[in-house]
Amino acid sequence: MNINEIISSGVEMNITFKASDLREFAEHLVRQTVKELAGSVAKTDTDYLTVDEVAEMLHVHRVTLWKWNKSGYLKHVELGSKRLYRKSDVYELLKNTNGHE
């Protein structure tokens, strides 16, 4: 029985194990976390569009997007130093209007 199985079983117990087992468990946790984060980052990349992508889709200038953000017409989100637009917001705008001011 490995540490994961013991934890998953929900049984309360005191256990003694070697430092190498603890290290192996920690490495497993790190691998799992990296895998989950990689999936999350990939999802983020597909859920958002860059300023240039949105400008091209809507046939507007980057300055227009800046004005729309300022007025609340089409808000961007900031992820780190990047300004990105939610795909769902852009598609909703395309569906409801022709994409021009």
N, CA and C atoms as a LAMMPS dump frame, in Angstrom:
ITEM: TIMESTEP
0
ITEM: NUMBER OF ATOMS
303
ITEM: BOX BOUNDS ff ff ff
-5.0000000000000000e+02 5.0000000000000000e+02
-5.0000000000000000e+02 5.0000000000000000e+02
-5.0000000000000000e+02 5.0000000000000000e+02
ITEM: ATOMS id mol type element x y z
1 1 1 N 0.86 -1.177 0
2 1 2 C 0 0 0
3 1 3 C 0.904 1.238 0
4 2 1 N 0.685 2.157 -0.947
5 2 2 C 1.499 3.363 -0.982
6 2 3 C 0.797 4.503 -0.238
7 3 1 N 1.476 5.623 -0.088
8 3 2 C 0.952 6.754 0.684
9 3 3 C -0.358 7.262 0.092
10 4 1 N -0.446 7.332 -1.227
11 4 2 C -1.688 7.798 -1.871
12 4 3 C -2.873 6.925 -1.492
13 5 1 N -2.676 5.612 -1.497
14 5 2 C -3.76 4.694 -1.141
15 5 3 C -4.175 4.864 0.314
16 6 1 N -3.206 5.065 1.193
17 6 2 C -3.51 5.27 2.61
18 6 3 C -4.324 6.541 2.788
19 7 1 N -3.905 7.622 2.138
20 7 2 C -4.62 8.898 2.249
21 7 3 C -6.023 8.768 1.668
22 8 1 N -6.129 8.115 0.522
23 8 2 C -7.427 7.957 -0.138
24 8 3 C -8.392 7.094 0.662
25 9 1 N -7.865 6.173 1.448
26 9 2 C -8.733 5.264 2.208
27 9 3 C -9.503 5.987 3.304
28 10 1 N -8.999 7.124 3.765
29 10 2 C -9.693 7.886 4.798
30 10 3 C -9.5 7.336 6.196
31 11 1 N -8.716 6.297 6.341
32 11 2 C -8.461 5.701 7.65
33 11 3 C -7.503 6.602 8.422
34 12 1 N -7.843 6.836 9.691
35 12 2 C -6.943 7.631 10.529
36 12 3 C -5.944 6.698 11.19
37 13 1 N -4.664 7.009 11.04
38 13 2 C -3.622 6.179 11.636
39 13 3 C -2.336 6.973 11.714
40 14 1 N -1.487 6.551 12.591
41 14 2 C -0.136 7.084 12.654
42 14 3 C 0.743 6.152 11.847
43 15 1 N 1.577 6.733 11.02
44 15 2 C 2.448 5.901 10.202
45 15 3 C 3.87 6.411 10.305
46 16 1 N 4.777 5.498 10.142
47 16 2 C 6.194 5.826 10.103
48 16 3 C 6.696 5.399 8.734
49 17 1 N 7.444 6.289 8.098
50 17 2 C 7.981 5.94 6.792
51 17 3 C 9.338 6.582 6.616
52 18 1 N 10.042 6.097 5.62
53 18 2 C 11.387 6.588 5.343
54 18 3 C 11.321 7.947 4.65
55 19 1 N 12.368 8.718 4.814
56 19 2 C 12.456 10.027 4.164
57 19 3 C 12.37 9.88 2.65
58 20 1 N 12.915 8.801 2.121
59 20 2 C 12.865 8.592 0.667
60 20 3 C 11.419 8.405 0.195
61 21 1 N 10.577 7.765 1.033
62 21 2 C 9.164 7.619 0.68
63 21 3 C 8.461 8.973 0.687
64 22 1 N 8.804 9.801 1.677
65 22 2 C 8.219 11.135 1.747
66 22 3 C 8.628 11.959 0.529
67 23 1 N 9.89 11.837 0.147
68 23 2 C 10.382 12.557 -1.035
69 23 3 C 9.639 12.089 -2.291
70 24 1 N 9.458 10.783 -2.422
71 24 2 C 8.743 10.23 -3.575
72 24 3 C 7.306 10.764 -3.622
73 25 1 N 6.662 10.83 -2.461
74 25 2 C 5.302 11.351 -2.394
75 25 3 C 5.272 12.831 -2.784
76 26 1 N 6.227 13.606 -2.285
77 26 2 C 6.296 15.034 -2.621
78 26 3 C 6.502 15.22 -4.122
79 27 1 N 7.366 14.422 -4.713
80 27 2 C 7.598 14.513 -6.154
81 27 3 C 6.334 14.152 -6.931
82 28 1 N 5.595 13.177 -6.436
83 28 2 C 4.329 12.797 -7.064
84 28 3 C 3.356 13.975 -7.027
85 29 1 N 3.259 14.64 -5.872
86 29 2 C 2.375 15.799 -5.749
87 29 3 C 2.77 16.909 -6.718
88 30 1 N 4.064 17.136 -6.847
89 30 2 C 4.544 18.176 -7.763
90 30 3 C 4.19 17.81 -9.201
91 31 1 N 4.401 16.554 -9.584
92 31 2 C 4.06 16.117 -10.948
93 31 3 C 2.572 16.301 -11.225
94 32 1 N 1.736 15.911 -10.275
95 32 2 C 0.288 16.06 -10.437
96 32 3 C -0.1 17.526 -10.575
97 33 1 N 0.491 18.372 -9.745
98 33 2 C 0.184 19.801 -9.781
99 33 3 C 0.608 20.414 -11.104
100 34 1 N 1.79 20.059 -11.578
101 34 2 C 2.273 20.57 -12.863
102 34 3 C 1.341 20.134 -13.985
103 35 1 N 0.903 18.888 -13.953
104 35 2 C -0.009 18.37 -14.975
105 35 3 C -1.331 19.146 -14.959
106 36 1 N -1.86 19.393 -13.763
107 36 2 C -3.115 20.137 -13.652
108 36 3 C -2.949 21.578 -14.119
109 37 1 N -1.834 22.2 -13.743
110 37 2 C -1.593 23.582 -14.161
111 37 3 C -1.393 23.683 -15.662
112 38 1 N -0.723 22.705 -16.247
113 38 2 C -0.519 22.715 -17.699
114 38 3 C -1.861 22.666 -18.411
115 39 1 N -2.773 21.851 -17.924
116 39 2 C -4.112 21.793 -18.503
117 39 3 C -4.846 23.097 -18.336
118 40 1 N -4.661 23.727 -17.193
119 40 2 C -5.313 25.004 -16.917
120 40 3 C -4.772 26.099 -17.826
121 41 1 N -3.466 26.128 -18.019
122 41 2 C -2.852 27.132 -18.892
123 41 3 C -3.302 26.92 -20.324
124 42 1 N -3.363 25.674 -20.773
125 42 2 C -3.822 25.398 -22.136
126 42 3 C -5.258 25.87 -22.305
127 43 1 N -6.086 25.65 -21.299
128 43 2 C -7.477 26.099 -21.362
129 43 3 C -7.53 27.62 -21.406
130 44 1 N -6.694 28.272 -20.612
131 44 2 C -6.66 29.731 -20.602
132 44 3 C -6.307 30.267 -21.982
133 45 1 N -5.329 29.656 -22.638
134 45 2 C -4.926 30.114 -23.963
135 45 3 C -6.068 30.007 -24.964
136 46 1 N -6.929 29.015 -24.822
137 46 2 C -8.004 28.838 -25.785
138 46 3 C -9.243 29.649 -25.433
139 47 1 N -9.349 30.121 -24.2
140 47 2 C -10.519 30.881 -23.77
141 47 3 C -10.362 32.386 -23.974
142 48 1 N -9.174 32.826 -24.324
143 48 2 C -8.892 34.25 -24.45
144 48 3 C -8.278 34.575 -25.804
145 49 1 N -8.457 35.818 -26.215
146 49 2 C -7.888 36.31 -27.471
147 49 3 C -7.01 37.517 -27.175
148 50 1 N -5.971 37.695 -27.984
149 50 2 C -5.099 38.854 -27.833
150 50 3 C -5.758 40.092 -28.435
151 51 1 N -5.187 41.238 -28.132
152 51 2 C -5.681 42.503 -28.683
153 51 3 C -5.659 42.45 -30.209
154 52 1 N -4.571 41.976 -30.778
155 52 2 C -4.463 41.916 -32.242
156 52 3 C -5.502 40.973 -32.849
157 53 1 N -5.737 39.83 -32.201
158 53 2 C -6.74 38.885 -32.713
159 53 3 C -8.137 39.504 -32.704
160 54 1 N -8.469 40.199 -31.608
161 54 2 C -9.792 40.816 -31.504
162 54 3 C -9.931 41.955 -32.507
163 55 1 N -8.894 42.773 -32.644
164 55 2 C -8.939 43.88 -33.601
165 55 3 C -9.181 43.35 -35.013
166 56 1 N -8.514 42.264 -35.356
167 56 2 C -8.695 41.679 -36.689
168 56 3 C -10.102 41.096 -36.848
169 57 1 N -10.581 40.399 -35.824
170 57 2 C -11.917 39.79 -35.904
171 57 3 C -13.013 40.832 -36.063
172 58 1 N -12.863 41.951 -35.346
173 58 2 C -13.905 42.975 -35.346
174 58 3 C -13.662 44.069 -36.384
175 59 1 N -12.529 43.992 -37.07
176 59 2 C -12.16 44.982 -38.089
177 59 3 C -12.118 46.391 -37.49
178 60 1 N -11.436 46.488 -36.344
179 60 2 C -11.266 47.782 -35.682
180 60 3 C -9.8 47.964 -35.321
181 61 1 N -9.442 49.184 -34.981
182 61 2 C -8.075 49.506 -34.577
183 61 3 C -7.901 49.185 -33.097
184 62 1 N -6.664 48.961 -32.696
185 62 2 C -6.347 48.706 -31.287
186 62 3 C -6.828 49.848 -30.393
187 63 1 N -6.763 51.072 -30.899
188 63 2 C -7.218 52.231 -30.12
189 63 3 C -8.717 52.126 -29.841
190 64 1 N -9.463 51.626 -30.808
191 64 2 C -10.903 51.433 -30.617
192 64 3 C -11.148 50.445 -29.485
193 65 1 N -10.364 49.375 -29.446
194 65 2 C -10.507 48.405 -28.359
195 65 3 C -10.198 49.048 -27.017
196 66 1 N -9.195 49.906 -26.989
197 66 2 C -8.856 50.622 -25.754
198 66 3 C -10.033 51.49 -25.308
199 67 1 N -10.638 52.201 -26.266
200 67 2 C -11.795 53.055 -25.946
201 67 3 C -12.976 52.218 -25.463
202 68 1 N -13.213 51.092 -26.125
203 68 2 C -14.309 50.22 -25.72
204 68 3 C -14.093 49.691 -24.304
205 69 1 N -12.858 49.354 -23.978
206 69 2 C -12.559 48.883 -22.63
207 69 3 C -12.829 49.988 -21.614
208 70 1 N -12.376 51.191 -21.942
209 70 2 C -12.541 52.335 -21.035
210 70 3 C -14.024 52.641 -20.799
211 71 1 N -14.836 52.507 -21.844
212 71 2 C -16.266 52.809 -21.73
213 71 3 C -17.074 51.63 -21.167
214 72 1 N -16.451 50.446 -21.121
215 72 2 C -17.153 49.265 -20.626
216 72 3 C -17.868 48.478 -21.71
217 73 1 N -17.771 48.924 -22.958
218 73 2 C -18.445 48.254 -24.079
219 73 3 C -17.886 46.849 -24.307
220 74 1 N -16.564 46.718 -24.273
221 74 2 C -15.896 45.422 -24.39
222 74 3 C -14.685 45.463 -23.469
223 75 1 N -14.822 44.842 -22.316
224 75 2 C -13.766 44.893 -21.303
225 75 3 C -12.703 43.832 -21.572
226 76 1 N -11.449 44.216 -21.333
227 76 2 C -10.378 43.224 -21.389
228 76 3 C -10.047 42.783 -19.966
229 77 1 N -9.319 41.693 -19.864
230 77 2 C -8.805 41.229 -18.582
231 77 3 C -7.291 41.271 -18.669
232 78 1 N -6.665 41.461 -17.531
233 78 2 C -5.208 41.489 -17.506
234 78 3 C -4.705 40.233 -16.822
235 79 1 N -3.923 39.473 -17.55
236 79 2 C -3.265 38.293 -17.008
237 79 3 C -1.778 38.578 -17.048
238 80 1 N -1.232 38.922 -15.903
239 80 2 C 0.15 39.378 -15.861
240 80 3 C 0.23 40.706 -16.575
241 81 1 N 1.104 40.81 -17.537
242 81 2 C 1.232 42.06 -18.296
243 81 3 C 0.435 42.017 -19.603
244 82 1 N -0.287 40.929 -19.832
245 82 2 C -1.053 40.784 -21.078
246 82 3 C -2.47 41.314 -20.917
247 83 1 N -2.94 41.992 -21.947
248 83 2 C -4.347 42.385 -22.034
249 83 3 C -5.016 41.392 -22.971
250 84 1 N -5.989 40.667 -22.448
251 84 2 C -6.677 39.653 -23.234
252 84 3 C -8.179 39.873 -23.158
253 85 1 N -8.872 39.349 -24.152
254 85 2 C -10.328 39.445 -24.206
255 85 3 C -10.912 38.045 -24.127
256 86 1 N -11.982 37.904 -23.363
257 86 2 C -12.664 36.611 -23.291
258 86 3 C -13.304 36.324 -24.648
259 87 1 N -13.072 35.12 -25.15
260 87 2 C -13.678 34.738 -26.432
261 87 3 C -15.19 34.875 -26.366
262 88 1 N -15.767 34.476 -25.253
263 88 2 C -17.225 34.525 -25.124
264 88 3 C -17.739 35.956 -25.252
265 89 1 N -16.998 36.938 -24.7
266 89 2 C -17.408 38.345 -24.814
267 89 3 C -17.346 38.817 -26.264
268 90 1 N -16.277 38.438 -26.954
269 90 2 C -16.102 38.862 -28.346
270 90 3 C -17.176 38.223 -29.227
271 91 1 N -17.437 36.923 -29.03
272 91 2 C -18.459 36.25 -29.834
273 91 3 C -19.847 36.806 -29.548
274 92 1 N -20.108 37.163 -28.299
275 92 2 C -21.394 37.773 -27.948
276 92 3 C -21.549 39.115 -28.657
277 93 1 N -20.48 39.902 -28.691
278 93 2 C -20.505 41.188 -29.388
279 93 3 C -20.749 40.978 -30.882
280 94 1 N -20.072 39.996 -31.459
281 94 2 C -20.264 39.7 -32.88
282 94 3 C -21.699 39.271 -33.164
283 95 1 N -22.266 38.512 -32.249
284 95 2 C -23.624 38.015 -32.436
285 95 3 C -24.651 39.151 -32.355
286 96 1 N -24.423 40.112 -31.465
287 96 2 C -25.405 41.171 -31.214
288 96 3 C -25.23 42.421 -32.068
289 97 1 N -24.041 42.624 -32.611
290 97 2 C -23.774 43.826 -33.415
291 97 3 C -22.914 43.459 -34.606
292 98 1 N -22.575 44.466 -35.37
293 98 2 C -21.662 44.197 -36.485
294 98 3 C -20.22 44.456 -36.087
295 99 1 N -19.946 44.773 -34.807
296 99 2 C -18.583 44.931 -34.325
297 99 3 C -17.995 46.306 -34.516
298 100 1 N -18.806 47.303 -34.845
299 100 2 C -18.291 48.662 -35.015
300 100 3 C -18.914 49.577 -33.988
301 101 1 N -18.188 50.678 -33.708
302 101 2 C -18.684 51.684 -32.763
303 101 3 C -19.928 52.341 -33.303
